[in-house]
């Protein structure tokens, strides 16, 4: 079976994948990682995107398909650039080469919106979680019930991260721009995007895929930022088909 590593997004941890693991393990040798600073893992001395990619790679014994959600997608892209021998394919979910608008890039949220939300989440975590989950699910026509989706996401948000982890991740989201590097990534890459995503517009994945030698988008029209939870059957079908 093909090795597959799952990389979660900002603010969450690896438990966000739990509902998918039985099906994925029928097709792949799955490694599930927590990024540095999440759950019981200490932060790295230097919490950069490259350092996070190296940390994930250190937990693998052979080249793998890297499946990254949101910030995890940027970690996977960085790994493909820094350690191409460790990455056989990329599956990027709700991901983008640049999270904020600017420099001719309109396929994103405004930087002020990300900054304001990030500060609120860090300093008033409990009161902001509800808003965060609402934003994730806004406009979603879910296969699963909305309450189930929010429950699944809340489980992954329940364990606080180590001090400084969220701030470091927010800085990465604000500053990272991988657009100039997309043409150097040769691995087959599938961008799985939600048509109703309010955090990362689906067009970001479409445009990014066009800049890659072997990139292609896949749209789940009624999904939001977490299509693997709202539309698991469609998501799994696409990952299995692409990963085989």
N, C-alpha and C positions, 0 to 999 in steps of 0.2 A: 504493500500500500504506500501511497505517496505521503511523505511527511507534511504536516500542516501545522503552522503556529498561529495562534489567535492572540491579537493585541488589542486591548480595550481602549476606550477613549478617556478624555479628561474628566476627572471627578468620579469616575466609576472604577470598578475593579473587575477581575476576571470572572466573577460570579455572574456577570451579565450574559455569559455564553452558556450557562448551565443547561437551559432547556434544549439547546441544540446538540449537546455533546453525544447523546445516544445515537442519533442519526449520522453525525459526522464520523464517529468512530467505526461505523460500518464500512466507510469508504477510505478513511485516512488514518495515518498514525498521528494523533493529535497531541500537540503540546500547548498547554494553556499557561500563560505567564501573567504575573502582576508586574506592572511597570514599577520602577524604583519609587519608593515613598508611599505606595499603596499597600493596604492591609498591614502586615507586620514587616514589610520590607523597608529598610532604611533608605533615605535619599542618597543619590550619588554625590560625591564631592563636587562634581560639575554637572548640573542638571541641564545638559544640552541635548538637542535632538540626536546628534551623532553618538553621544554617550549612552543614551537610551537604546539606540539601535544596537550598539555593541553589547549592552547588557542583555538584550533579548538573544542576540546571536550566541552569547556565551552559554546559554541554556540549551542549545541545539547540538546534536551530534552529527548532523549531516544537512546538506542543502534542503530547504523546505519551501513550500508555498507559504507566503506571508499574507495573512488575512488581517487587515487593520481597519478598525472603525474610527472615524473622525480623527482625533489626534493620533491614534494608533495607525491610521493610514499614512500620516506624515512620517512616523517612525519607520514604517515599512518602506516608503519611498527613499528615505535616507539610507536604509540598509542596502537597498538595491544600488544606490550610488556609491556608497563607501565600501561595501563588501559584496559585490555582485556574485561572487562564487557561492555565497550563502543563500541566495534567493533564486529559486527555480521559476516561480511565477508570483504575481501580485494580484490579490483581490482587495480592492479599496472600497470601503463601504461608507457612504455619507462623508467622503473625504474630499480634500481639495489641496492644490499646491499652495494656495494662499487663502487664509481665512477671512481677511479683511479687505475692504475696497481700497483702491488707490493704484496709481501708476498704470492707468488704462485697464484696470481690472474691476469690472462691475458685477462679477459673478460671486458676490459675497455680501456679508453684512457690513455695516459701517463700523469703523474702529471704535467710535465712542460707545456704540451699543455693546460691543464685546467688553470694553473696559468697565462700563457701569455695571454690567451683569456680573462680571468676574469679581469685582470688589464686593458686591452685595452677597454673592455666594460664599466668598471667603469669610466675611465678617459676620454674616447673619445666616449661617448655613441652614438652620432648621426652617426659617421663614422663607428662604429662597428656593428650597427644594421643590415645593409645590409649583412655583412659577416655572422652574426649569423643566419639570415634567410636563407641564401644560404646553410649554413651547415645543417640546419634543413631539407631542402628540397633536398639536394644533392642525385641524383640517384633515386628519387622517381618517380614511375609511378602512378600519382595521378588520382583518379576519378574526383575530382574537378580540375579546371584549376589552373596552377601554380600561376598566378597573384591573383586569389581569395584567395589562401592559404596564400600568403605573405601579402595580405591586412588584412586577419583575424588576423594573428599574429602581424602585425604592430599596429592594434588597441589596442591589449593588452600590447604592449610595449610603447604606446604613453605617458602614465602617469608615470612620474618619481617616483621612490620610495624614502622613507625618507633617509636622510644621514645615512650611516652605514649599511643599510639593505642588499645591494648587497654584501658588504664585509663579513658580517656575514654569509650569505648564501653560499658564496664561501668557507669560512672556513669549514662549515659543509660538503660541497661536497668533500673537500680535506681530511678531517679527519675521516669521518664516515665510520665504517666498521661493518655492522650488520650480517655478515656471521656467526659468532659464536652463534648468537641468533636465527637463523631461525628455528632451531628444536624445539624451545619453543613456536612458534606461532601455535596455534591449529585451528584457524579459517580457513574455506575454502578460498583459495587464488588463484586468476587467474592473471597470468602475461601476459599482452597483449603487444607484442613486434613487432616492425617494422623490417622486414627483411633487409631493406636498411638503418637502423638507423646508422648515422655516429658519434653519441655522446655516445650512449649506445648500444653495440652489442646485437643482439637478444639472443645470447648464454648466456648472463648474466642472463636473466630471466629463461632460460631453466635450467641452472645449479642451480640457486637459488631455483627454484620450487622443484628440486630433493632433496633438503635439508630440505624440510618442510613436516610435516605429511600429510597435506591436500593441498599441492600446485600443480598447474598444469599450463603449458604455453599454450598460444595461439598465433600463428604467423600470422601476416598479411604481406605476403611476399613482396609486392611492396610498403609498407609504410616506411616512415622514422621515425623521432623522435616524430611526432605528428599525429599518425594514426587516432585519433578522428576527425581531420580536413581533412586529405587527403582521408580517406576511411570511411566516417561517417556511411554508411549503414552497412558495415561489423562490425564496432566497436559497434554500437548500438545493433545489433543483438546478439553479444557476451555478452555484458553487461546485456541486458534484460534476455537472457537465463540463465546466471549464477546467476543473482540477484533474480530471482523469487523464 
